[in-house]
Amino acid sequence: MSDYSRRQFLQASSVFVPAGLSSLSTLALPSPSAALAQPTGAGVVPEPYPSAWLPAGIRSRFVDDINGLRIHVLEAGYESSGRPALLLLHGFPELAYSWRRIMLPLAEAGYHVIAPDVRGYGRTTGWSSDYDTDLTPFRRLNKVRDALGLVAAFGYESVAAVIGHDAGAPLAGWCALTRPDIYKSVVMMSAPFGGVSTLPFDTVNKPTRTTASAPTDIYADLANLSRPRKHYQRYYRTREANENMWHAEHGIHDFIRAYYHFKSADWEGNQPHRLAARTAEQWALMPEYYIMDLDAGMAETVAAKMPSAAEIAANSWLPDDELEVYATEYGRTSFQGGLNGYRMGGTTIGRAEVELYSGRTIDQPSMFISGKSDWGTFQSPGSFERMQEQACTDMRAVHLVDGAGHWVQQEQAEVVSRLILEFLENAG
């Protein structure tokens, strides 16, 4: 057995125990020729986080039988009953742990704060990390169902707010849009909610429209630039993406360090602005973590922006011991669960059920927060404006926070906590 696979097996034996088994001798060993992700499906029982990973006042626990999942949850403000609840939904490559810096301030203000590892991530089990798996469970409204089941399991008929970051932002938006009776307000971070598509309208007895020319393929246009490029989401749908990041040349710890640094305010090259149009030429103005070089993997892309030892030592929002939590968790499970969400988005799976909400808007109080150095605000031209003008009819505030890039709730936790609490006070 290779050194890596032996280390992975030993780590597995201390974190996961297959349900109903009393002996570790029946655990499947990783292949000597390839390091495999630990099981994430049904019948696998993870342990809670080690206490050393969490500050006092946050606990790690599990909630069983939620839409086929055993959901791992971080929880704060659990000491007394009757508190209003907040549901926090993370993005990629994140975990429930990504909310650790704002959970206690929210709990100290009187809230019961619930942050799950969403389907495809961390210590939540009942999903497949296989590239060739059925992607149907990863569809958008099934993740909304996951969140709804979790709220119900905690005994809440409604929550004060659903709060999402990155890929968790549109998930939070869809929670709010589909169940306004449950989610009384919504906060979205870093990824604007551009609204719901509309169905063809008033088409009876009208001639079928024809197009004079085929629509432009922006992805082909990217590849044909003088410096050939590709969109990161297209890359995330490929079979090789997980292996490239999971087994990066310099190790998963350094990969995550470089990835987080490159997208943060610590990298001075992040100077986002509105893009004039959805064209290859405009997209190519964004950094390589969004518009990659055509022949590069993500590991190589971010390695070029690895921070210096001095920059790492000066990082107070993600010191090495906290980054190691991400490295440990993704080192066990791989990135494929999160990537399967991106892959599902490139299919027609679940499209018809989403179209049931055609024309619907988010009508409860809403707020958007992003880092001033976060390109995520503008990466989809027009979405930032549509969110404010059309998709959300009661948007109370938009904040672009100084000193933060993409990881705004980690980079500027104190500011984000204050903004959320002010919003909740005024939204009630």
CORLIN-V397520 format. One record per residue. N is the residue number from 1. NEAR is the number of other C-alpha atoms within 8 Angstrom. D_LAST is the distance of its C-alpha to the last C-alpha in whole Angstrom. Layout:
BEGIN
n/near/d_last
N/NEAR/D_LAST
N/NEAR/D_LAST
END
This chain:
BEGIN
n/near/d_last
1/6/58
2/7/57
3/6/55
4/7/52
5/13/52
6/9/53
7/8/51
8/11/48
9/10/50
10/8/49
11/8/46
12/10/45
13/9/47
14/7/45
15/8/41
16/10/42
17/11/44
18/9/45
19/7/43
20/4/46
21/8/49
22/4/50
23/5/52
24/8/51
25/4/55
26/6/53
27/6/51
28/4/52
29/5/53
30/10/52
31/9/55
32/8/57
33/5/57
34/7/53
35/10/50
36/6/48
37/9/44
38/7/43
39/7/43
40/13/39
41/9/40
42/9/40
43/7/42
44/13/41
45/9/39
46/8/38
47/6/37
48/8/34
49/7/34
50/6/36
51/5/35
52/5/36
53/8/34
54/10/30
55/6/29
56/5/29
57/7/26
58/13/25
59/9/27
60/10/29
61/9/29
62/9/30
63/11/29
64/7/31
65/7/32
66/12/29
67/7/30
68/7/34
69/13/32
70/12/32
71/14/29
72/14/29
73/13/26
74/13/25
75/14/23
76/13/21
77/15/19
78/8/21
79/4/23
80/6/21
81/5/20
82/4/16
83/9/14
84/9/11
85/13/13
86/13/13
87/12/16
88/13/18
89/17/21
90/19/24
91/12/27
92/8/30
93/6/32
94/9/30
95/14/29
96/15/26
97/8/27
98/10/26
99/12/23
100/10/25
101/9/24
102/13/20
103/12/20
104/12/21
105/8/18
106/12/15
107/12/17
108/8/18
109/7/14
110/9/14
111/12/13
112/13/16
113/15/17
114/12/19
115/14/21
116/13/24
117/16/28
118/13/27
119/12/30
120/16/33
121/12/32
122/11/33
123/10/34
124/14/32
125/14/35
126/12/36
127/12/36
128/9/39
129/14/40
130/7/43
131/7/44
132/4/45
133/7/43
134/5/41
135/11/38
136/8/36
137/8/34
138/12/33
139/13/32
140/8/28
141/10/27
142/9/29
143/13/26
144/11/23
145/9/25
146/11/26
147/9/22
148/9/21
149/10/24
150/10/23
151/13/19
152/9/21
153/9/24
154/6/21
155/6/20
156/9/17
157/7/16
158/10/13
159/14/11
160/11/8
161/13/10
162/16/14
163/15/15
164/18/19
165/13/22
166/12/25
167/11/26
168/13/23
169/20/21
170/13/22
171/13/22
172/15/18
173/13/18
174/10/21
175/14/18
176/16/16
177/11/18
178/7/20
179/8/17
180/12/14
181/6/14
182/9/14
183/14/12
184/13/9
185/12/9
186/15/12
187/15/14
188/19/17
189/14/20
190/16/24
191/13/24
192/13/23
193/13/22
194/11/25
195/11/24
196/11/26
197/7/30
198/7/31
199/7/34
200/5/37
201/4/37
202/4/39
203/7/42
204/4/44
205/4/48
206/5/47
207/5/49
208/4/48
209/4/47
210/4/49
211/5/49
212/4/52
213/4/51
214/5/50
215/4/46
216/4/46
217/6/46
218/8/44
219/9/44
220/7/48
221/9/48
222/14/46
223/11/49
224/9/51
225/10/50
226/4/53
227/7/51
228/10/50
229/14/46
230/13/44
231/11/40
232/10/39
233/8/37
234/8/41
235/10/42
236/11/39
237/12/41
238/7/44
239/7/46
240/6/47
241/12/44
242/12/43
243/9/46
244/11/46
245/12/43
246/12/43
247/8/47
248/11/47
249/5/50
250/6/49
251/9/47
252/12/43
253/10/42
254/9/43
255/14/42
256/11/38
257/11/39
258/13/40
259/11/38
260/9/35
261/13/36
262/12/37
263/13/34
264/15/32
265/14/33
266/7/36
267/9/38
268/6/38
269/4/39
270/13/36
271/8/35
272/10/33
273/6/33
274/6/33
275/10/35
276/6/37
277/6/38
278/9/38
279/7/41
280/11/43
281/8/44
282/11/41
283/11/39
284/10/42
285/6/41
286/11/38
287/9/39
288/8/41
289/11/38
290/9/37
291/13/41
292/15/43
293/11/47
294/8/48
295/5/51
296/8/48
297/10/46
298/11/43
299/11/44
300/8/47
301/13/44
302/13/42
303/10/45
304/6/47
305/9/43
306/12/44
307/10/43
308/6/45
309/6/46
310/7/45
311/8/42
312/10/41
313/8/41
314/6/39
315/8/36
316/6/34
317/7/31
318/8/33
319/10/36
320/7/39
321/6/38
322/9/34
323/12/36
324/9/38
325/9/36
326/13/35
327/11/39
328/8/39
329/10/37
330/11/38
331/11/42
332/10/41
333/15/40
334/11/40
335/12/38
336/12/39
337/15/36
338/11/34
339/11/36
340/14/37
341/12/33
342/11/35
343/11/38
344/13/36
345/9/34
346/7/38
347/6/39
348/7/38
349/9/37
350/10/34
351/7/34
352/6/34
353/8/31
354/9/29
355/11/31
356/6/29
357/9/26
358/10/28
359/8/26
360/8/23
361/11/20
362/13/16
363/9/14
364/12/11
365/11/9
366/14/12
367/12/13
368/12/17
369/14/19
370/16/23
371/16/25
372/11/27
373/14/30
374/17/29
375/13/31
376/9/29
377/11/27
378/13/30
379/9/32
380/9/31
381/11/32
382/8/30
383/12/27
384/13/25
385/8/25
386/12/25
387/13/21
388/10/20
389/8/22
390/9/22
391/14/21
392/14/17
393/11/16
394/9/13
395/10/14
396/8/12
397/7/15
398/8/18
399/7/19
400/8/23
401/12/24
402/7/27
403/10/29
404/16/28
405/17/29
406/14/28
407/11/27
408/16/24
409/12/22
410/12/26
411/11/27
412/12/25
413/11/23
414/7/22
415/8/20
416/12/18
417/12/17
418/8/16
419/8/14
420/9/12
421/10/11
422/8/10
423/10/9
424/10/6
425/7/6
426/6/6
427/7/4
428/4/0
END
